[in-house]
Amino acid sequence: MSRTIVLVSLVATMISAGRPVAAKVETVRGMLIDKACYERDKRNDAQKHVDRPIDECATACAKYGLPLAVLTKDGAVYHIIGDLTARRNVAMAKYVTQTVEVVGNVTTDEEGGLQIAGTALKPISR
Protein backbone atom coordinates (compact mmCIF):
# COMPACT_ATOMS: atom_id res chain seq x y z
CA MET A 1 0.00 0.00 0.00
CA SER A 2 2.75 2.49 0.89
CA ARG A 3 4.55 1.72 -2.40
CA THR A 4 1.40 2.66 -4.31
CA ILE A 5 1.13 5.98 -2.45
CA VAL A 6 4.79 6.77 -3.11
CA LEU A 7 4.42 5.86 -6.78
CA VAL A 8 1.29 8.00 -7.20
CA SER A 9 3.00 10.93 -5.43
CA LEU A 10 6.06 10.58 -7.64
CA VAL A 11 4.00 10.53 -10.84
CA ALA A 12 1.95 13.55 -9.70
CA THR A 13 5.13 15.49 -8.92
CA MET A 14 6.61 14.66 -12.33
CA ILE A 15 3.45 15.75 -14.13
CA SER A 16 3.18 19.05 -12.24
CA ALA A 17 6.88 19.83 -12.78
CA GLY A 18 6.32 19.92 -16.54
CA ARG A 19 3.50 22.44 -16.39
CA PRO A 20 4.11 26.17 -16.74
CA VAL A 21 3.34 28.42 -13.81
CA ALA A 22 -0.22 29.77 -13.88
CA ALA A 23 -0.59 32.95 -15.89
CA LYS A 24 -0.81 36.27 -14.10
CA VAL A 25 -1.76 39.51 -15.89
CA GLU A 26 1.01 42.07 -15.43
CA THR A 27 2.41 45.21 -17.00
CA VAL A 28 6.08 44.84 -17.85
CA ARG A 29 8.15 47.96 -18.56
CA GLY A 30 11.52 48.07 -20.28
CA MET A 31 13.38 48.23 -23.58
CA LEU A 32 11.96 46.29 -26.51
CA ILE A 33 14.85 44.19 -27.81
CA ASP A 34 15.78 41.63 -30.44
CA LYS A 35 15.76 38.56 -28.18
CA ALA A 36 18.02 36.25 -30.19
CA CYS A 37 20.81 38.79 -30.69
CA TYR A 38 20.61 39.90 -27.04
CA GLU A 39 20.98 36.29 -25.87
CA ARG A 40 24.05 35.95 -28.11
CA ASP A 41 25.70 39.06 -26.61
CA LYS A 42 24.21 41.21 -23.82
CA ARG A 43 25.57 44.34 -25.53
CA ASN A 44 23.13 43.77 -28.41
CA ASP A 45 20.30 45.92 -27.06
CA ALA A 46 20.47 48.79 -29.58
CA GLN A 47 19.85 49.00 -33.32
CA LYS A 48 23.47 48.37 -34.26
CA HIS A 49 24.57 45.07 -32.77
CA VAL A 50 28.12 44.30 -31.77
CA ASP A 51 28.42 41.36 -34.15
CA ARG A 52 26.37 42.78 -37.05
CA PRO A 53 27.43 45.61 -39.36
CA ILE A 54 23.79 46.52 -40.10
CA ASP A 55 22.69 49.79 -38.45
CA GLU A 56 19.05 48.69 -38.20
CA CYS A 57 19.60 45.05 -37.24
CA ALA A 58 17.04 44.94 -34.41
CA THR A 59 14.25 46.48 -36.49
CA ALA A 60 15.10 44.33 -39.51
CA CYS A 61 14.95 41.18 -37.37
CA ALA A 62 11.66 42.29 -35.80
CA LYS A 63 10.08 42.90 -39.22
CA TYR A 64 11.26 39.48 -40.33
CA GLY A 65 9.28 38.00 -37.41
CA LEU A 66 12.13 37.01 -35.13
CA PRO A 67 11.43 36.94 -31.36
CA LEU A 68 11.22 40.19 -29.43
CA ALA A 69 11.44 40.66 -25.67
CA VAL A 70 11.22 43.30 -22.97
CA LEU A 71 14.47 43.92 -21.09
CA THR A 72 13.63 45.43 -17.69
CA LYS A 73 15.89 47.75 -15.67
CA ASP A 74 16.71 44.88 -13.32
CA GLY A 75 17.89 42.70 -16.22
CA ALA A 76 14.87 40.41 -16.54
CA VAL A 77 14.01 39.36 -20.10
CA TYR A 78 10.35 38.69 -20.98
CA HIS A 79 9.95 36.89 -24.30
CA ILE A 80 6.84 38.31 -26.00
CA ILE A 81 4.38 35.77 -27.37
CA GLY A 82 0.74 35.95 -28.43
CA ASP A 83 -1.27 38.60 -30.24
CA LEU A 84 1.48 41.22 -30.42
CA THR A 85 3.63 38.90 -32.55
CA ALA A 86 0.99 38.56 -35.28
CA ARG A 87 1.98 39.26 -38.88
CA ARG A 88 5.71 39.29 -38.15
CA ASN A 89 5.59 41.67 -35.19
CA VAL A 90 3.85 44.42 -37.18
CA ALA A 91 2.46 46.00 -33.98
CA MET A 92 5.87 46.13 -32.31
CA ALA A 93 8.59 46.55 -34.97
CA LYS A 94 8.54 50.35 -34.98
CA TYR A 95 9.20 50.43 -31.21
CA VAL A 96 12.31 48.22 -31.12
CA THR A 97 15.01 49.68 -28.78
CA GLN A 98 12.47 52.05 -27.21
CA THR A 99 11.08 51.89 -23.67
CA VAL A 100 7.63 50.28 -23.72
CA GLU A 101 5.00 48.82 -21.44
CA VAL A 102 3.55 45.45 -22.41
CA VAL A 103 0.40 44.12 -20.75
CA GLY A 104 -0.34 40.41 -20.75
CA ASN A 105 -0.27 37.08 -18.99
CA VAL A 106 3.16 36.35 -17.54
CA THR A 107 4.28 32.74 -17.29
CA THR A 108 7.47 30.75 -17.47
CA ASP A 109 8.40 28.58 -20.43
CA GLU A 110 9.54 24.96 -20.21
CA GLU A 111 13.13 26.11 -19.58
CA GLY A 112 12.16 28.51 -16.78
CA GLY A 113 12.43 31.69 -18.85
CA LEU A 114 9.90 34.50 -18.46
CA GLN A 115 7.35 35.09 -21.18
CA ILE A 116 4.45 37.48 -21.61
CA ALA A 117 1.46 36.82 -23.86
CA GLY A 118 1.21 40.46 -24.83
CA THR A 119 -2.20 41.93 -25.50
CA ALA A 120 -1.26 45.63 -25.47
CA LEU A 121 1.90 47.66 -26.04
CA LYS A 122 2.39 51.29 -25.11
CA PRO A 123 5.54 53.24 -26.08
CA ILE A 124 7.01 55.25 -23.18
CA SER A 125 9.90 57.00 -24.93
CA ARG A 126 11.55 57.30 -28.32
NORVENSUL-V64949 format. One record per backbone hydrogen bond with DSSP energy under -1.0 kcal/mol. NH is the residue of the N-H (numbers start at 1). CO is the residue of the C=O. If there is no record, write none. Layout:
BEGIN
NH;CO
NH;CO
END
This chain:
BEGIN
5;1
6;2
7;3
8;4
9;5
10;6
11;7
12;8
13;9
14;10
15;11
16;12
17;13
24;106
26;104
28;102
30;100
31;71
32;98
33;69
35;67
38;34
39;35
40;36
41;37
44;41
45;43
52;49
57;54
58;47
60;56
61;57
62;58
63;59
64;60
65;62
66;61
69;33
70;78
71;31
72;76
75;72
78;70
79;114
80;68
81;116
84;118
85;82
86;83
89;85
90;86
92;89
93;89
95;92
96;93
97;32
98;95
100;30
101;122
102;28
103;120
104;26
106;24
107;115
109;113
112;109
115;107
116;79
117;105
118;81
118;116
119;103
120;103
122;101
124;99
125;99
END
